[in-house]
Structures are given as structure tokens and as C-alpha cells.
Amino acid sequence: MSALHPKKNALQRILSGIGANAYGQVVAVGIQLLSVPIFLLYWDSDTYGKWLLLSAVPAYLSLMDLGIIAVASNKIVICLTKGESNQANIIFQSAIYMTAALTTAAIAISALTVFIPNYTFLQSIDHKFALFTLIMIASINLISGLFDAAFRAANKYAQGVYLLNSTRVVETICGLILLSIHQSFLSVALGQLIARAICTTAIYFYIKQILPELRWGISERKSEEVRKLILPGLAFLSFPIGNAISIQGLTILVGAYLGPSSAAIFGTYRTLSRVLVQLVTTVSRAAWPEISRLFALRDIDGIKRITNKGTYICAILSVLLAIPIYTFSSEIVEFWTHGKIPPADEFFLLLLFASAITSFWQLPMVVLAATNNHEKISLIFLLSTLVCISISAKITPLLGLEGTAISLILIEVCMLIMSHLLVNRFYRNQSND
């Protein structure tokens, strides 16, 4: 088994992971480019808008795992690297138990919420069943998060990313095929559900074949292990919550103080600037399972090498990418928005600067997250975003959009300082043990 040889081809696995994550980005963009014109071919803009509202609701179910899968994934990789397969299965089955319980609760609550109240936009039975079907898809997707843990443990992280993203492609195509036949919300949702269920089942049997060390079930779960997963899991939630506050909260704030047109400018240029963040995330996610593995081997020098080289590469790539993006930003935005969003060069330069700073702290943060030492940095991230909103509320009315960008820079500087302080403390503690 590849899991028994963690040092073998580590660089190759990281590079494969980067390629897989890049494929995931292409899939996300491609689905948008493909689906929007096809939806509008069969529906008018009002109908499509209602579909977007329905499909946005299940996205919040991604928070229902309480971060448990991320914590369990790290622990499973660490245990299997050490040869502790029994403990790995206790953790794995405890995570299955918690995920199944939370998913069942989510489905039950969703059923009551969707079918009993008479919401204005859910008066149609088609809308009700479509939303519930979409919630079922999100629930299956939540459970399939356990697949990621298995692929990481099998030293096949990249393969897992390819398969899970390819499932999204198949799901989208099947939904669009049924849209062309029936044009109802439920038909699209059913097409996606059928595809998701078939692909998930196939991946499940494939994982059982490549990693027989992991036993699927709940008979080996332990209440003590379940409790150990909850607190660090909740800490993981600080990252998506902080991102939601930073992105959606600032958009609302800009709209309230500067008007809808400024909110549109903010959202457009913020999205463009975050291309740099996506680049850094592509690298850091690929390094994540290798850092967990090296931690199990107590190879702190190896973790330092990955972190330092990865940070160096990310910083160079961020600068090299930022230059052409800034140079051609006006042309890009004009083409992208059909000339409806005006140039905002100074504001965009500040946003690019904020995004570039991310490349200097993302991998140190991943070191803490991949070793389940993330509780402090996650809390700092959440608090810094809340402080950012407060500061932005004071300076945005005075400085305009530039004031909002400055508050984002403050978040990045705070994370830069604190992530390096905490990761250096982590290195010292490991050296002293």
C-alpha cells in the first residue's frame, strides 16, 4: 500500500495535487460558463433567478459537518502513517457516526421547513420537491467528504480531487439533460441527484478496494473520540464563517454606505483580485496531506522545507500574476461586465496588495490546520474579520471604496503576523518534545 511509504514521491504527489486543484478551479468556472446560457435557453431570467435562490439554500449545509471531517482527515492520515490502523478506524467510524447523525438531522429539519410552512417562493409543489431534492444532494455531498479523508490516507489526494470534481461535471450535465426534456425545477434537481448518487456509490466501492485498511461502519466508534472531534471541528468553522463575513459582510456594508453601484464595483474587483488567493489555495491544499504525513513522522524539518519553498513559490507567482491582471484590469472588467462597471485603478491596486499578502501566510496557517493545531489561528481569523467590519464601517464613509480595501489589508497583515508567530511556536514545541 502506498500509505505505508509516506516519503515516496512526496514532491510528485504535491505537484499532482496542484494540478488536481487547478482542474477543480476549471470545473467551477466551466460549469458556470456552460450552465447559464443553457438555463436561459429554456427559462426566462425571472425563472432562472428563482432557481438560483433555491439552489443557494443547500450550500449552507456544508457547515453542518461542524468541521469534523477536516479534523478526522488529519488524524486518520497521521495514524495510518504511524501504522496505527486500529486507532485510524476508531477515528474514521466516529466521524462517520457524527456525519450521519448531523446529516439525518439536517434532512429531517429541512423536510419540516420545506413542506410545512407556506413560503411565498415555495408555493409550487415543484419548487418544494426541487428544494428538498437539492438538500438531499447536499447531504450526499456532505457524507462524501469522508472520501477525501480516505484518498488522503491512501496517498491519492489528487485522484480524489479529480474524481469528486468530475462528479460535479456529470451531475451538472445530467441536470441540464433533464432540463431540456421537462424544463421543471424538479427535473433538474432529480437529474443531479441521480448522477450524484451513482458517482458517489462508484467512488465508495473504489475506495474500499484501494484502502481496505479503513473499515466503513460505526461499530468501532467511541464516544470519547467523538467528543475529541467536536471542539477542533468547530474551530475549523471559523474559516468559512470568517470568509463569509469578509466577503458578504463587506459587500453589504459598501452597499449601505456608498450605494448599490459601489457594491457592484466592490464585488466585481474583489472577485478579480481573489484570483491570486485561488492560486495560493491551489498550492496550499496540495501540500496539506503531505504536512500531516510528515507531522506523523516527526519530520519538522521536512514541514519547514515544504512551507518555506511553497511560500516562496506562491509569493513569486502572485506578483507575476498580479502585474498583468492590474495592467489589463480595465479591459478585463469592461469585457466581463459589458462596460457596466467603471475603472477603479487605485481601489483595485489595494485589493491586489491585500490578496498578495495571503501568499505569505497561507502555508504557515496550513501547517497549523494540517496538524490540528489550528484553534488559535482560526479564532484570530474570525476576530480579525469582525474587527475589519467595524473599522470599515468607520473609514468607508470617509475614504470610499479605498477605505474598505484598507480594512482588508489590515486582516491580511494581522494573519501574516499571527500565523508566523504561532507556527514558529509550533516548531519550537515539537523540537522540545
Secondary structure, 3 states (H helix, E strand, C coil): CHHHCCCCCHHHHHHHHHHHHHHHHHHHHHHHHHHHHHHHHHCCHHHHHHHHHHHHHHHHHHHHHCCHHHHHHHHHHHHHHHCCHHHHHHHHHHHHHHHHHHHHHHHHHHHHHHHCCCCHHHCCHHHHHHHHHHHHHHHHHHHCHHHHHHHHHCCCHHHHHHHHHHHHHHHHHHHHHHHHHHCCHHHHHHHHHHHHHHHHHHHHHHHHHHCCCCCCCCCCCCHHHHHHHHHHHHHHCHHHHHHHHHHHHHHHHHHHHHCHHHHHHHHHHHHHHCHHHHHHHHHHHHHHHHHHHHHHCCCHHHHHHHHHHHHHHHHHHHHHHHHHHHHCHHHHHHHHCCCCCCCCHHHHHHHHHHHHHHHHHHHHHHHHHHCCCCHHHHHHHHHHHHHHHHHHHHHHHHHCHHHHHHHHHHHHHHHHHHHHHHHHHHHHHHHHC
